[in-house]
Amino acid sequence: MEYFAGLDVSLRSCALCVVDASGSVACGRDLVCQVGEITDCLASFSHPVARIGFKAGTTSQHLFYLLTNNGFDVVCVETHQVCAALSAMRNKTDRNDARGIAHILRTGWFSPVHKKSREAHGTRALLSCRKALLNRTIDLAARSDEVCLRMMTLPGVGPIAALTPKAAIDDPTRFKRSRNVAAHFGLKPRRYQSGEHDNPGRTSRVGDRCVRATLYAAANTLLMRTMAGSQIKS
């Protein structure tokens, strides 16, 4: 007879339940959430366990690979399927959840979740850390600058939208008039004048493309996403 083990995993503890092919509970215990504790409990069981399962989550990656390396057939069950199946149970406890997962394994009504390799998880962690550090660095640079703080009082203007034109302009005194700043970044329309013809054209799009893109994004946020009215929006 085959036996199936369900695990309800939390950060510090886990509930283990083993059922046979007929659905009878053969073992149920509360364990410390450590691979050694789980493997020792399963090794002390009188019958070999055909499959171990638990729902996908933040701790599932660690358990999946370590239990697989110990020779167990391990599956991570899709979270929504587990929640839908366990919602029929009257009392929600860790032991009942583990028993429900074991029954899901026994019946075969589940979809296994693909577990990414450790290399893929490492790459994702590096990308997340890089993005977090970059955003934090930009935020600290903007909040230490008086001009950026003044610009960020406008709706739709954040640290990037404030720092980009600030760094591009650098010294405002080099522009005699404020309208020259728009022309410097290619935001003034072209003009064709000859005799009676005086036709304005599209913007010249010369200068720093990054500044133009940032200002356009900030203006779009101000006009389309910000619900509150303001003088600059009008």
Residue pairs with C-beta under 8 A, 6 or more apart in sequence:
1 20
1 21
1 22
1 47
2 20
2 21
2 50
3 18
3 19
3 20
3 21
3 26
3 45
3 47
3 48
3 49
3 50
4 18
4 19
4 20
4 49
4 50
4 51
4 52
4 53
4 102
4 105
4 106
5 16
5 17
5 18
5 42
5 49
5 51
5 52
5 53
5 102
5 105
6 16
6 17
6 18
6 19
6 52
6 53
6 54
6 97
6 98
6 99
6 100
6 101
6 102
6 103
6 104
6 105
7 14
7 15
7 16
7 38
7 52
7 53
7 54
7 63
7 98
7 101
8 14
8 15
8 54
8 94
8 95
8 97
8 98
8 101
9 33
9 54
9 57
9 59
9 60
9 63
10 33
10 59
10 94
11 33
11 59
12 32
12 33
13 30
13 31
13 32
13 33
13 94
14 30
14 31
14 32
14 33
14 38
14 94
14 98
15 28
15 29
15 30
15 31
15 93
15 94
15 95
15 97
15 98
16 27
16 28
16 29
16 30
16 31
16 38
16 41
16 42
16 98
17 25
17 27
17 28
17 95
17 98
17 99
17 101
17 102
18 25
18 26
18 27
18 28
18 45
18 49
18 102
19 25
19 26
19 99
19 102
19 103
19 106
20 26
21 106
23 103
23 106
25 99
26 45
26 47
27 41
27 45
28 95
28 98
28 99
29 41
30 94
30 95
31 37
31 38
31 41
33 59
35 62
35 63
35 66
35 67
35 70
38 63
38 67
39 67
39 70
39 72
42 49
42 52
42 72
49 72
50 73
51 73
51 74
51 75
51 105
52 67
52 72
52 73
52 74
52 75
52 105
53 74
53 75
53 76
53 77
53 101
53 102
53 104
53 105
53 110
54 60
54 63
54 76
54 77
54 101
55 76
55 77
55 78
55 79
55 82
55 83
55 101
56 76
56 77
56 78
56 79
56 113
57 79
60 76
60 113
60 115
61 115
61 116
61 121
63 74
64 74
64 76
64 115
65 115
65 118
67 74
68 74
75 105
75 110
75 112
76 112
76 113
76 115
77 101
77 104
77 105
77 110
77 111
77 112
77 113
78 110
78 111
78 112
78 113
81 104
81 109
81 110
81 111
82 100
82 101
82 104
82 110
85 100
85 103
85 104
85 109
86 92
86 96
86 97
86 100
86 101
89 96
89 100
104 110
116 124
138 159
138 160
138 163
139 159
141 148
141 159
141 163
142 148
142 149
142 152
142 158
142 159
142 160
142 162
142 163
143 149
143 159
145 162
145 163
145 166
147 162
147 166
148 159
148 162
148 163
148 166
149 162
151 157
151 161
151 162
151 165
151 166
152 158
152 159
152 162
154 218
154 222
154 230
154 232
155 221
155 222
155 226
155 228
155 230
155 233
156 218
156 219
156 220
156 221
156 222
156 225
156 226
157 218
157 222
158 218
160 214
161 214
161 215
161 217
161 218
164 210
164 211
164 214
164 215
165 185
165 211
165 214
165 215
168 185
168 208
168 210
168 211
169 175
169 181
172 181
175 181
175 184
179 188
182 188
183 204
184 207
185 206
185 207
185 208
185 211
185 212
185 215
186 203
186 204
186 205
186 206
186 207
186 212
187 203
187 212
187 215
188 203
188 204
189 200
189 201
189 202
189 203
189 204
190 200
190 201
190 202
190 203
190 204
191 198
191 199
191 200
191 201
192 198
192 199
192 200
192 201
193 199
205 212
222 230
222 232
222 233
223 233
226 233
